[in-house]
Amino acid sequence: MEKGMRQRQQRNSDGLRTIWTPEMDRYFIELMLEEAGKGNRIDDHLFSKRAWNHMTLLFNTKFRFQYEKDVLKNRHKTLRNVYKVINKLLALDGFSWDHTRQMVIAHNEVWDDYIKVHPGARSYRIKSIPYYYDLCEIYKKKISGIVDTSCGIIVVDEFMMDEEVEAGGSRTYWEPGMDGYLIELMVGQLQKGNQIDGLFLKQAWMEMINSFNHRFGFKYHLHTLKNRYKTFKRQYNTINKLLGSQGFLWDDLRQMVVADDHTWQDYIQTNPDARQYMTRPVPYYKDLCIVFVCKETLTTVSAADDQQESSHNSSVAVEHVIEAIQGLPDMDDDLILDACDFLEDDKKAKTFLSLDLRLRRKWLIRKLRPQPSTAT
C-alpha cells in the first residue's frame, strides 16, 4: 500500500503515530464484527476486556506490531465518530447514500449550507466509506429489543434493493436473524422436493410466508419473501463471479471472499457492486449454494472438468462439491480424496449438498466406511 493512500493517524501508547491503512482498518473492522457476532459487547457497542485482548493479539500478529489495546480503542472511537457523522447526515433532508460510490451525496447547495454551520463535515462531501455497513452492525443500538433503524436506509439500499412498502406504508427492514431463518426455510423446502428447475412451488412459498410471519409476528405479503429471494440470488451470483476470477478465494473461517488489495482494486474498477464484499462476511453463502446450485454453477470449471461434467450430465459444480467436503470437520486426507471420488456421481453429489451441514460427514462415513454387520 503506497504512503499516499494511508489514512488518519493516531498516537499509540509510546507517543508515536499509528498510520492506519485501508487494510488495517478492514481487518480491525472484521475483528470487531467477529466479536460482536460472538456477543462479546457491553451496552451494544463497547467490547469486553477479553474481546479487546483477543483483537489486539490478532491485530499485532497479522501486522507484526506491538501495539497496546489503547491503540485499537482509539481507532474504535474514531470509527464510531465516522458512523455518527454519517448517520446525522442521512437523517437530514436532501442527503442520501450512494450505494455504488459508497458515500453520502446531496446537491451542491445542500452541502454548501450544511458545511457553513458544520465545517467538520466537509471531508464527507468527497469521502468514500466502503465499510459503513459494517459500522452499522458494530455501533447500532437496541432499545427494548427493537433494532435502531438509523441505518435502515443502508439496509434498504444494499440488502433491500427490491424493498417493498407493506400495507399501511411501513417499510420492510431485515436483520441477520431474519435472513438466516428464511434461508433455513428455503433449504427445508428444497429437501422436501418443493423446488423444480430452480423455482419453488406455490405451496412452498405459502408454507414459508406462514412460518416466517408466525416466527417474527409480521403480516408480510408473499412478494416480500420473493424479493428477498432475488436479493439472495444477486449476492450468490456476485460471490460466484468473484470466486471465478483469478486471485479470489473463499475464507471458510471468516466466511468471506479474500484477495490482496491490488486484486480487489483492479476488480472493483469494473465491478463496483463487489466493493462491499471486501469487508463483509456472508455466513449463509454455503446455504445459498444449496438453494441455487440446481440451476447455476459456482464458477467456470476447467476443460477437463467440463468434459467430466458433460459425461455425467452434471448440474453441480466440481469446485462447490470439493469446497463442501473440505469444510467438514475431522476429515483426514484419505477421507477427503475418497469423498471426492465418490461424489463424482452427480446424483450422489446432489444428495450430499442437499443434506443439512451437520449430517453430511455422517452420510459420507456410512457410504465410504460401512460398518461390518453384527449379525451372527
Disulfide bonds with the S-S distance in Angstrom:
Cys136-Cys151 1.95
